[in-house]
Amino acid sequence: MIADGVIHADPAVTPAQIQPASLDLRLGTVAYRVRASFLAGHGARVADRLAEFEMHRVDLTSGAVLEKGCVYVVPLMEHLSLPYDISAVANAKSSTGRLDLLTRTITDGGTEFDRITAGYTGPLYAEICPRSFSVLVRPGMRLNQIRFGRGDAVLDDDALRALHAKTPLVNGPAVIDDGLGFSVDLKLPDTTLVGYRAKPHTGVIDLDKLNHYDPSQYWEEVHSSNGQIILDPGAFYILVSREAVTIPPEYAAEMAPYLAMVGEFRVHYAGFFDPGFGYAPAGGAGSRGVLEVRCHEAPFVLEHGQVVGRLVYERMTAPPTQLYGADIASNYQGQGLKLSKHFAAP
């Protein structure tokens, strides 16, 4: 697709952007501070809507801070010229989600976030809203990723059960109902530590600095001795799934809300699991899913084992030449409860 000009970029796409089943997207050189989040809508260009909502521009060339609670739109370096039988879906990268850095892709004529219609030709933009921490960004940083598909590749429940029988997808009973259900773990072995809660007033996080920040300056530990915690309204939590998940090489998976979920909270997902995540030959042997949880209007009691989401599996056209965790810089293979790669190990 890059060679054929379906994906084109200035500067050119680099090999490091190409992941097992997706392409990392890069920030351009300017951010537009806007009054509110928006979609372009049918027949409209993002550039025209920016003129309507722009408050000021931020030059990213030498690095600039995107402030907590503000909304920015950043033109990306990549453009698309999709054939009429290929569509695309974008989502935040794992480290972006774990910083509560809401990042969504918008397009000209777009009526949905992160969904690019088949045949789309035009620019791509990232809408960025830091929700817990202000962040320092530079051109070329990769906060979100895009993957491409032809037709419907989603496995139905019967196909998912057959796949689980062949290659166990979780390390316990599989709850399969419109996808593979997963639950929250609030009884971790040999510890009462079950998660982290973002502190409300912290310093800036430079997204280029890895294994750098003291977690205690940005996060409060969340402990539980009885398998439950109370979520506070407006707070952001990092928790972990009870199930260890496997994504075989011929498949990818997307996290989605649990359809029967009841409660005053929402689990925000980075959203995408590459082929090979948790797969034993790629160094996984099952990997936990990290949950990014935000409570809404009322305090809510979250119980150990409560189902909070589901994994929707999709067929790949072919196994990728490199799997997640094998020969590439995969930060979260074999993970448990883990903060983003910007923080030093507690």
N, C-alpha and C positions, 0 to 999 in steps of 0.2 A: 504493500500500500504506500509506503514511503517512496520506493523506487518509481512507482507509477504516478506519483503526485496526488494520490488520494489524501494523504497526510503531507502537508508541507509546512515549513517553519522557517523563521528568520530570528536567530541563526538556525542552522540545520539541526535536525534531531540527532542526539548523541546516543551511542550504544547503551549508556547507563540508564536511559529513560525506558528502555524496552524491558518489560517484566514478563513473567511466564504467560500471562493472559491479558495484559493490559499495557498501556503506554502512559508514563508519567507526563503531566502537563506542567509547563514552566511559566512563572510569573514574568510579565513584561516590565517595562521601565517606569510606569506611572500607575498610581492608584487614585481613583476618584472617590472622594468622600461624598456619600449621598445621603439624602434625608431619610430614605426608607428603602427596604428591600423591594425589588420589582421584577417582573418578567416583561420582555419586550412586547409580547402579544402578536397576534396574526398581522402580517403585513408591515410590522414596525421593526426598525433597527435599534439595537442596544445603544448605538452612538447617539441617535435622536432622543432616546429616553434619558440618556445621561445629561443632555443639555437641559432637560426638564427638572432633574432631581439633583444635579451636582451642587455641592456646597463649596468645595475647593479641591485642588489637585495636590498630590503628594509625589514628589520626585523620588523614586526608589533607587536611583543609580548608585548612590553611595550608602545605601541602607536607610531605612526609615521605620519609625514605630507606627504600627496600627493599634489604635487605642481600644481598650476594653469597652464594650458597649456601643461601639460605632460600626457603621456599615460602609464597606468599601467595594468598589468594582474595579478589577484589574484586568486589562486586556492581556491575553495569554500569547505566547510566542507561536503557538500552533494554530493552523487553519485547516479546514476540512473541505474536500470536494467528494462527497460520498456518492457511490453508485446508488441507483434507485432501489436496490434490493438489500442494502446494508444500512443498519441503524446503529446507534451507539448509546451507551449508558456510562455516566461518570459518577464518581463518589470520592469522598475524602480519603486520603491515605491514612494508615493506622495511626501514625504519630500525630497527625493533624487532629483526628478525633479524640485522642487521649489528652489533648490540651484544651478540649472544649472550644476548638477553633472551627466554628461553623463555616464550611467552605462548600459552595455549590456552583455548578456550571450553568451559565445562561448563554443563549444564542439569539441571533436575529430571528424574529418571528416565533420565538419559543413561547409555549404556553405551560410548560412544566419545567421544574428544576431538574437538572442532571439527565434529562432525556433528550436525545438528539434524533430527529426524525430521519428516516431513510431518504437518501438523496440530498441531504442538507449540504449546501455550499456556502461557506462564509467563515467569519472569525469566531473564536471562542473567548469567553470571559469568565473569570472567577469572581463570584460574590463572596466576600470574606467578612465575617462578623466575629471578632474575638469576644468570647462570652465570660471567661474566667480570668484570663491573663492577657495583658498587652504584649505584643510580640514585635520583634525587630525582623524585618524581611528585606530581601535583596532580589534584584532580577535573576531569573534562572532557578529560583527555589521551586521545589515540586511539592505542592500541597494537595493536589488531587490527581486522579488518574482516570483514564477512559478505556473502555473495551468495546469491541465491535462484534456484531452478530448478524446472522442471516436467518430469518424465520424464527420459530419458537423452539428453543433448546431446553426448556425446563422439563425436568423429570416429574411425572405424576407420582402419586403415592405408591402405586403398584410397582413402578420401575424403581422407586427409592427403596422399597422393601426388598426387592430382588438384589439391588446393589448392596444393601446392608448385609444380606445373607451371604453374599460373595466376599465382600470386603467390609468388615465391621466399621461403621461410620462413627460410632460412639462407644465408649468403654463401659456400657451398661445397656439396659433395655432401651430400645429406640422408640420414642414417642413420635409417630408419623401421622400427621394430620395436616394436609396442605403444606407439606414441608416437614423437616426434622426439628422437633421442638427441643429447646434447651432451657435450663433453669439456672437459678442463681445459687452459688455456694456460700453459705454463711456459717459453715462448720469446717474450716480448714484444719488439717491435722497439726497437732502439737503447738497450736497458737490460738489466741483469741482475736488476732488481727484478721479482719475480713475485707478491708477496703481502705480507700483514701477519700477524703473530702477536700475540695479546693478551698484554700483560704481566701477571704474576700478582698484583702488588700496586700498586694505583693508587688515585687519588682518586675521589670521587663524580662522576657525570655528571648534571647537571640537564637533563632531557629538553626543557625549553623553550629552552635556549640552543643556537642554530644557528650553524654556522661559527665556533665559539668555541674549542674545545679544541685544544691543541697535540698532534698525533698522536704525537709522539715520547714524550710522557708516558704514553701508553696502549698503544702498539703498537711492536713491533720489526719492522723491515723483513726480508723474506725474499728472499734473492737466489739465483739459480741460473745457472750458466754452462754447464750440460750438459743442461738440459731435465728435470731431476729434483730433487725435494726429499724429505727424510725427515721424515715427520710424527711428532711426539713424542706419546706417550700423554697424554691429558688436556688437550692444548693446543687452542686455538681459532684458526683461520686464516680470513682473507679472501683468496680467490683469484678468478679470473675465467675465464669460459668462452672457449674458442677460437673458437666460432661467434658471429657477430652475428645476432641473432634478430629476426624481424618478426612482429607479431601484427596481421593485417588487421582493419579496423573491425568486420566481422561476426562476429568470433571473440574468445574469451578463452582463456587457457591456464593450466594448473596444473603446477608442477614436481613430479615424483615420483621416487622412487629408481629407479635402473637395475636391472631385474630380474636381469640376469646379473652384477651387481656382486660382485666378490670382493675381500676385503681387510678389514683391521682399522681401518676408518674409516667415518664416516657423514657425508654432506652434509646439513646442516640447511637447510631452505629457508624463506624468507618465504612462498613457495608460489604466488603468484598474479600473473599478468601481465595487465594491463588491455588492452582493445581499443586499438590505436594505438601500443602499445609498439614502438619501433623502426621504425614505419611512416613512410616518407619524407614524405608530405604533412603529418604531424604533427611533423616535425622530427627524425625518427629516423634513417632510412637504415641501419637495423639497429643494435641495441644489444646489448652483451654482457650475459650473465647473471652476476651476482656470486654466488660460491659460498661458503657458510658451512660450514667443514669442521672436524670434531672427530675426532681419532684416539682409539682405544680402548686395549685392553690392551697391544699390542705396537707398537713403531715400525714404520712402513710407508713404503715407497718409492713415491711418486706420480710417474708419468711423464707427460711432455708428450703430449697427445693421448689420454690414457686416458679412456674414456667413463665418466662418473660419475653421469649422471642422464638424465631424459627429460622432454619437454614433452608434456602431454596437452591437445589442443585441444578446445574446446567451442564449439558454435554459440550465438550470441546470438539472441534472438527478433527483434531488429532492431538495426541499428547505433546506438550511443548518440549523443545530440545533441552531446556533447563527447568528444573522444578524449584518451587519455593524452598529455600533452605539448602539446596544443593548447588554449590559453586557460585552462589550469589550472596550479596550482603543482606540476608534476611534477619531482621532484628528480633522477631518474635516466635521463631520456631521453638517448640518445646516449652512454651511459656506457661507460667501460672499467673498469679496476681502480679501485675507488672505495670509500672508507670511508663511514660514515653521514654524514648532513647535519650532525651535531653537531660535526664536526671541521673545522678550517681546512684549506685545501688545503696539502699538504706542500710 
